[in-house]
Amino acid sequence: MARIIWDGNKNWENVWDGKQPWDRECEEKSIPENAVLIDRPDDIIKASIPYMIIPCIVCFVAIFAKKAQSDEFIFNLWFMPLSFIIGFFVAMPLHEFLHAISYPKGAKVYIGVSLKQLRAYAASSAALSRGRYIMMSLAPLIPGIIFLAVFVVCPISMKWLMTICVVPSFMGLISPAPDYMDVLIILRKVPKGAMIQATENGLVWYL
């Protein structure tokens, strides 16, 4: 398992200022001269918005399907604050933790949060194979799928449980939108057998 280092709470701008421990580690890496820079959007969050549409539709379809089973309001609003707490303040660091544990043994991965901006991050200088990078990118999907599955299969009478699951379902499936985008970029632009490495200029691949 990777060595996971808790980086605490930082302002989001400081996380990517190029002065963090993982930035120094990236600078010390020996990158092959034939490494190819992976073309990614400058504003990852903005560019990933279209990738939120399908997960959002899936969640709403699940809600409407559940509502079709009852004429009553299907949520218990007393449990909605707990749903938001789990969906944001638990799911965010969990999302990054699932990224982190996908790295190979010996890799150093920093995870932290930016509470002011309601964001979390995972950063590492470790190189990953193309397949492992895809697995790492999609790992945070797991909680969202689990929460949505529980929401779908639980009895309509268990409004409290459906309420608890609804926000984590949305967050768990929508928050990996930048990861969905990255996976499609990797599948299109990175050949099989390549290694993917973070550098000060962005992600590169090499054979």
C-alpha positions in Angstrom: 0.0 0.0 0.0 1.1 3.5 -0.7 2.4 5.8 2.1 -0.4 8.2 2.6 0.5 11.6 4.2 -2.2 13.8 5.6 -1.5 17.4 4.4 -4.2 19.1 6.4 -6.4 22.1 5.4 -5.0 24.5 2.9 -6.2 27.3 0.7 -6.9 25.8 -2.8 -4.6 28.3 -4.5 -1.7 27.2 -2.3 -2.2 23.6 -3.1 -1.2 24.2 -6.7 1.3 27.0 -6.3 4.3 24.8 -7.2 5.9 25.0 -3.8 4.4 21.9 -2.1 6.4 18.8 -1.1 5.1 16.8 -4.1 6.2 19.5 -6.4 9.8 19.2 -5.1 9.6 15.5 -5.5 8.4 15.8 -9.1 11.4 18.1 -9.8 13.8 15.4 -8.5 12.3 12.8 -10.8 14.3 11.7 -13.9 11.9 12.0 -16.8 12.8 10.3 -20.1 13.6 12.8 -22.9 10.9 11.3 -25.1 8.1 11.9 -22.5 5.0 13.4 -24.1 3.0 16.1 -22.4 -0.7 15.1 -22.1 -2.9 17.9 -23.4 -5.5 18.6 -20.7 -7.7 21.7 -20.2 -6.3 24.5 -18.1 -9.5 24.8 -16.1 -10.1 21.1 -15.2 -13.3 21.8 -13.1 -15.0 24.0 -15.8 -14.0 21.5 -18.6 -15.4 18.6 -16.6 -18.9 20.1 -16.1 -20.4 18.2 -19.2 -19.2 14.9 -17.5 -21.5 15.6 -14.6 -24.7 15.4 -16.8 -25.0 11.6 -17.1 -24.3 10.8 -13.4 -26.9 13.5 -12.5 -29.5 12.0 -14.8 -28.8 8.6 -13.3 -29.5 9.9 -9.8 -32.6 11.7 -10.8 -34.0 8.6 -12.6 -33.4 6.7 -9.3 -35.3 9.3 -7.3 -38.2 9.4 -9.8 -38.4 5.6 -9.9 -38.6 5.5 -6.1 -41.2 8.3 -6.1 -43.3 6.2 -8.5 -43.7 3.6 -5.7 -45.4 6.0 -3.3 -47.8 8.9 -3.3 -46.1 10.3 -0.2 -43.0 12.4 0.0 -40.2 9.9 0.0 -37.6 11.7 2.2 -37.4 12.4 5.9 -36.0 15.9 6.1 -34.8 15.4 9.7 -32.1 13.2 8.2 -31.1 15.6 5.4 -28.4 17.4 7.4 -26.7 14.1 8.1 -27.0 13.3 4.4 -25.2 16.6 3.5 -22.5 16.0 6.2 -21.8 12.5 4.7 -22.0 13.8 1.2 -19.6 16.7 1.6 -17.5 16.4 4.7 -17.0 12.6 4.7 -17.2 11.8 1.0 -14.7 14.5 0.0 -11.7 13.2 1.9 -12.9 9.6 1.2 -12.8 10.4 -2.5 -9.1 11.4 -2.2 -8.3 8.5 0.1 -9.6 6.1 -2.6 -7.3 7.8 -5.1 -4.4 7.4 -2.7 -4.8 3.7 -1.9 -4.7 2.9 -5.6 -1.1 3.9 -5.8 1.5 1.1 -5.6 3.5 0.1 -2.5 6.2 2.6 -1.7 4.6 5.5 -3.5 4.1 8.7 -1.4 0.7 10.3 -1.7 -0.4 13.5 0.0 -4.1 14.1 0.7 -5.7 17.1 2.2 -8.7 19.4 2.1 -9.6 23.0 1.3 -12.5 23.6 3.6 -13.1 27.2 2.5 -13.6 26.1 -1.1 -15.2 22.7 -0.2 -12.6 20.8 -2.1 -10.1 18.0 -1.3 -7.0 16.8 -3.1 -4.6 14.0 -3.6 -1.1 14.6 -5.0 1.8 12.3 -5.7 5.0 12.3 -7.7 4.8 8.6 -8.3 4.5 7.2 -11.9 1.6 5.0 -12.7 1.0 2.6 -15.6 -1.8 3.5 -17.9 -4.1 0.8 -16.5 -3.3 1.7 -12.9 -3.9 5.4 -13.6 -7.4 4.6 -14.9 -8.1 2.4 -11.9 -6.9 5.2 -9.6 -9.1 7.7 -11.3 -12.3 5.6 -11.1 -11.8 4.3 -7.6 -13.8 7.1 -6.0 -16.9 5.9 -7.9 -17.3 3.0 -5.4 -19.0 4.9 -2.5 -21.4 6.7 -4.9 -22.4 3.4 -6.5 -22.9 1.8 -3.1 -25.0 4.7 -1.7 -27.1 4.7 -4.9 -27.6 0.9 -4.8 -28.8 1.1 -1.2 -31.1 4.0 -2.1 -32.6 1.9 -4.9 -33.1 -1.4 -3.1 -34.2 -0.2 0.4 -38.0 -0.4 1.1 -39.9 2.8 0.5 -40.9 2.8 4.1 -37.3 3.4 5.1 -37.4 7.1 4.3 -34.6 7.9 6.8 -32.2 5.6 5.0 -33.1 6.9 1.5 -32.6 10.5 2.8 -29.2 9.6 4.2 -28.1 8.0 0.9 -29.4 10.7 -1.5 -26.7 13.4 -1.2 -23.8 10.9 -1.0 -25.2 9.2 -4.1 -25.1 12.5 -6.1 -21.7 13.6 -4.7 -20.2 10.1 -5.1 -21.2 10.0 -8.8 -20.8 13.6 -9.8 -17.6 14.6 -8.0 -15.4 12.2 -10.1 -16.4 14.2 -13.2 -12.8 15.5 -13.7 -11.6 11.9 -13.3 -14.1 10.7 -16.0 -12.6 13.4 -18.3 -9.1 12.3 -17.5 -9.9 8.7 -18.2 -11.2 9.5 -21.6 -8.2 11.7 -22.3 -5.9 8.9 -21.3 -7.7 6.3 -23.4 -7.5 8.5 -26.5 -4.0 9.9 -26.1 -1.9 7.5 -24.1 -0.8 4.2 -25.7 -1.1 0.9 -23.9 2.0 0.0 -21.8 2.9 3.7 -21.2 3.7 5.1 -17.8 2.1 8.4 -16.6 4.0 10.8 -14.5 3.1 14.2 -12.9 5.6 16.9 -13.6 5.8 20.7 -13.0 4.4 21.2 -16.5 1.5 18.7 -16.1 1.0 15.0 -16.8 3.3 13.3 -19.2 3.5 9.7 -20.6 6.4 7.7 -21.8 7.2 4.1 -22.8 
